[in-house]
Amino acid sequence: MISGFMVVDKPPAVTSHDIVAMVRAVTGVEKVGHTGTLDPFATGVLPLALGAATRFIRFLDENLKVYDATVKLGASTTTGDPEGSVLREAPVPSLDGVEALLKSFIGERMQTPPAYSAVKVEGVPLYKYARRGEVKEVAARPIRIFDMRLMETGPDWLRVEIHCTRGTYARVLADEIGEALGSAGHLSALRRLRSGVFTLENALTLPTLSEAVAGTDDWARALRGGKHQRKEDRVPWRPRADVARALAPRVVSLETALSHIPAVELGMSPAERGRRVDRRRRAPGRGHEARPGGRLSVSAPRQIDYAPAPR
């Protein structure tokens, strides 16, 4: 039985729930959950917890998120992304000085979650109120932008790499960038490159998953058919034990995912325990140690300050 974390490279037009359902079905693992949803149009890093790892999601350090975001200028939409209706139009601005403008976003700031979001008010997600035409007030929340880098520009768009804290809405930033340029804007594409320790480089694509499960890269046919697919069109799956062996190299262990938490070995003297924790703090990235007869003591994770790598 697979237990640990797995990163899936989510394609567009597929929901995070769809990915969870696929992985649950092909692995036979009953408990599967994602650590943070991606909008259907968005792509990239979607970390999943499988089996016993679902109990440790709250201990993950995913405070650093990295996104590749494309901002379409000249119009804002009701949802802040390409799936909404045009709300306001404005002339496409000059992009002279846009790099300096982007740098002005760096630092701590307050951000109000968008109407179309999963933030709950009175137990109901905001997007459900928005779909009914109801407007609900929600308090702004503190976020932090570590870095915002201009990657590419076009006649009416710009591509930006955003390094930010968890809970930051790229859709809101796209709207704010458009306004700061004296125009309007919305998010036309979004790709998550990193979520804490989980990166795109280690992500499993659905064609690769489909190959492991059914020997074909046609994932839409192999993984999405389900009970509504005609029997003659169904692609046979390999035994789950074979699938588990094929996916094993992709599984991130609890020790790796929680390596930011100091390990404390019971049975040690307070002085020895202090030296062990101090050594681990000076050597980030090391996993927990488990000795026969020992137990693991888990404390609240430390927040790790982030400094962007030099360009």
C-alpha positions in Angstrom: 0.0 0.0 0.0 1.4 3.4 -1.0 1.9 5.9 1.8 3.5 9.3 1.4 3.3 12.3 -0.8 3.1 12.4 -4.6 3.3 15.5 -6.9 1.1 15.5 -10.0 1.5 18.0 -12.9 -2.1 18.9 -13.3 -3.2 19.7 -16.9 -5.8 22.4 -17.7 -9.5 21.6 -17.8 -9.2 19.0 -15.0 -10.1 19.8 -11.4 -8.0 19.0 -8.4 -10.8 16.7 -7.3 -10.5 14.8 -10.6 -6.8 14.2 -10.0 -7.5 12.9 -6.5 -10.2 10.5 -7.8 -7.9 9.2 -10.5 -5.0 8.5 -8.1 -7.4 6.9 -5.6 -8.8 4.6 -8.3 -5.5 3.4 -9.8 -3.7 2.9 -6.5 -6.5 1.5 -4.4 -5.5 3.8 -1.6 -8.7 4.9 0.2 -7.4 8.1 1.8 -6.1 10.5 -0.9 -6.2 14.3 -0.6 -4.5 17.3 -2.1 -2.7 19.8 0.0 -4.0 22.9 -1.8 -6.3 23.2 -4.8 -5.6 24.5 -8.3 -8.2 26.2 -10.4 -9.4 24.1 -13.3 -7.7 26.3 -15.9 -4.4 26.3 -13.9 -1.7 23.7 -14.4 1.4 22.5 -12.5 2.3 21.3 -9.0 -0.5 19.6 -7.2 0.8 17.7 -4.1 -1.2 14.7 -3.0 -1.1 12.9 0.3 -1.7 9.2 0.3 -2.7 6.9 3.1 -1.3 7.7 6.5 0.3 10.9 5.0 -3.1 12.6 4.9 -2.8 13.0 8.7 0.4 15.1 8.3 -0.8 17.6 5.7 -1.2 20.3 8.4 2.5 19.9 9.4 3.8 20.6 5.9 5.8 23.8 5.2 4.2 25.1 2.0 4.6 28.7 2.9 6.6 29.3 -0.3 4.6 29.2 -3.6 6.1 29.9 -7.0 3.8 30.6 -10.0 4.3 31.3 -13.7 1.5 33.8 -14.4 0.4 35.4 -17.6 -1.5 38.7 -17.2 -3.8 39.7 -20.1 -4.1 43.5 -20.2 -7.0 45.6 -21.4 -9.9 43.9 -19.6 -10.8 42.6 -16.2 -13.2 39.7 -15.7 -15.8 38.7 -13.1 -13.6 35.8 -11.9 -10.2 37.4 -12.5 -9.3 34.6 -14.9 -10.2 33.6 -18.5 -13.4 31.7 -17.4 -15.2 34.8 -16.3 -17.2 37.5 -18.3 -15.6 40.8 -19.1 -16.2 43.2 -16.3 -14.3 46.3 -17.5 -12.3 47.3 -20.5 -9.5 49.8 -20.8 -6.8 50.8 -23.3 -3.8 48.5 -23.3 -1.0 50.5 -21.5 2.6 51.0 -22.4 4.9 48.5 -20.6 7.7 51.0 -20.1 8.9 50.7 -16.6 6.9 47.6 -15.8 9.8 45.8 -14.2 10.1 48.6 -11.6 6.4 48.5 -11.1 6.5 44.7 -10.4 9.2 45.2 -7.8 7.0 47.6 -5.9 4.7 44.6 -5.1 7.5 42.9 -3.1 7.0 42.8 0.6 4.2 42.3 3.0 0.7 43.5 2.0 -3.0 42.9 2.6 -5.0 41.1 0.0 -8.8 40.5 -0.1 -9.8 37.0 -1.4 -11.7 37.2 -4.7 -15.4 36.5 -4.8 -14.8 33.3 -6.8 -12.7 31.5 -4.2 -13.0 28.6 -1.7 -12.7 30.9 1.3 -15.7 30.3 3.5 -18.2 32.8 5.0 -20.6 31.3 7.5 -19.5 27.8 6.3 -20.2 28.4 2.6 -17.5 29.0 0.0 -17.5 32.5 -1.5 -17.8 31.1 -5.1 -21.2 29.7 -4.2 -22.5 33.1 -3.1 -21.0 34.6 -6.2 -22.8 32.1 -8.5 -26.1 33.1 -6.9 -25.3 36.8 -7.4 -24.8 37.4 -3.7 -22.0 39.7 -2.4 -20.3 38.8 0.9 -17.8 40.9 2.7 -14.6 39.2 3.6 -11.7 40.6 5.5 -8.3 41.2 3.8 -5.5 38.9 4.8 -1.8 39.5 5.2 0.4 38.0 2.4 4.0 38.4 1.4 5.5 38.7 -2.0 9.1 37.5 -1.9 9.9 38.3 -5.6 8.1 39.2 -8.8 10.1 38.8 -12.0 9.2 39.9 -15.5 9.7 36.8 -17.8 8.2 37.9 -21.1 6.0 40.5 -22.7 3.7 40.7 -25.7 1.4 43.3 -27.4 -1.2 43.0 -24.6 0.2 40.7 -22.0 3.1 40.1 -19.7 4.4 36.9 -18.1 5.5 37.1 -14.5 7.1 34.7 -12.1 5.6 35.2 -8.6 7.3 34.0 -5.4 4.8 34.4 -2.5 3.3 33.0 0.7 0.5 30.5 0.9 -2.9 32.1 0.6 -1.9 34.6 -2.1 -4.3 34.8 -5.0 -2.5 35.4 -8.4 -5.9 36.4 -9.9 -6.0 39.4 -7.5 -2.4 40.3 -8.3 -3.2 40.2 -12.0 -6.1 42.7 -11.5 -3.8 44.9 -9.3 -1.1 44.9 -11.9 -3.5 46.0 -14.6 -4.8 48.8 -12.4 -1.3 49.9 -11.4 -0.5 50.2 -15.2 -3.5 52.5 -15.6 -5.5 49.8 -17.4 -7.3 46.6 -16.5 -6.1 43.0 -16.3 -6.9 39.4 -15.6 -5.0 36.1 -15.3 -5.0 34.3 -18.7 -2.7 31.4 -17.7 -1.3 30.1 -14.4 1.2 27.4 -13.8 2.4 26.4 -10.3 6.1 25.7 -10.2 6.6 25.0 -6.6 4.6 24.4 -3.3 7.0 24.2 -0.4 9.3 21.2 -0.9 7.2 19.9 -3.9 8.5 21.1 -7.3 7.6 20.7 -10.9 10.8 18.8 -11.6 9.6 15.9 -9.5 5.9 16.0 -10.7 4.2 13.1 -12.3 2.4 13.9 -15.6 -0.9 12.1 -16.4 0.5 10.5 -19.5 3.3 9.0 -17.3 0.7 7.9 -14.8 -1.3 6.3 -17.6 1.7 4.4 -18.8 2.3 3.0 -15.4 -1.3 2.0 -15.0 -2.4 0.9 -18.5 0.7 0.9 -20.8 -0.6 3.8 -22.8 0.0 7.6 -22.6 -3.6 8.3 -23.6 -4.6 9.3 -20.1 -7.9 10.7 -21.1 -9.1 7.3 -22.3 -7.3 5.2 -19.7 -7.9 7.2 -16.6 -11.1 9.1 -17.2 -13.4 6.4 -18.8 -15.0 5.2 -15.6 -18.3 3.4 -15.4 -19.9 5.5 -18.1 -17.4 4.3 -20.7 -18.5 1.4 -23.0 -17.0 -1.9 -22.0 -15.3 -2.4 -25.4 -13.6 1.0 -25.0 -12.2 0.4 -21.6 -8.4 0.1 -21.3 -7.4 -2.7 -18.9 -5.3 -1.7 -15.9 -2.3 -3.5 -14.6 -2.5 -5.1 -11.1 -2.3 -2.5 -8.3 0.8 -4.2 -6.9 2.5 -3.5 -10.2 1.2 0.1 -10.3 2.5 0.6 -6.7 6.0 -0.6 -7.7 6.0 1.6 -10.8 5.0 4.7 -8.7 7.3 4.0 -5.7 10.2 6.2 -7.0 7.7 9.1 -7.3 6.6 8.9 -3.7 8.0 11.5 -1.3 8.4 10.0 2.2 7.1 11.6 5.4 10.8 12.0 6.5 11.6 14.1 3.4 8.3 16.1 3.4 8.6 17.0 7.1 12.4 17.4 7.2 11.9 21.1 8.3 10.7 19.8 11.7 13.4 19.0 14.3 13.4 15.4 15.3 13.7 14.6 19.0 14.7 11.1 20.1 13.2 10.0 23.4 15.5 8.5 26.0 18.2 11.1 25.5 19.2 13.5 28.2 18.0 17.1 27.8 21.6 18.2 26.9 21.9 15.5 24.3 18.5 16.3 22.9 19.4 20.0 22.6 22.6 19.2 20.8 20.8 16.9 18.4 18.1 19.5 17.6 20.7 22.2 17.2 22.7 20.1 14.7 19.5 19.5 12.7 18.7 23.2 12.6 22.2 23.9 11.2 21.7 21.2 8.5 18.4 21.8 6.8 17.0 19.1 4.5 18.0 16.1 6.8 15.1 13.8 7.5 14.0 12.4 10.8 15.8 9.4 12.4 14.0 6.5 13.9 15.8 4.1 16.2 14.4 0.7 17.3 12.1 1.3 20.3 12.3 5.0 19.8 9.4 7.4 19.1 9.1 10.6 17.1 8.1 13.8 18.8 6.6 16.3 16.4 6.4 20.0 17.2 4.8 22.8 15.3 7.0 23.5 12.1 9.3 26.5 12.1 8.7 29.1 9.4 11.7 29.3 7.1 12.6 32.8 5.8 12.9 32.9 2.0 15.5 34.8 0.1 15.1 34.7 -3.7 18.0 33.2 -5.6 20.1 35.8 -7.6 18.9 36.2 -11.2 
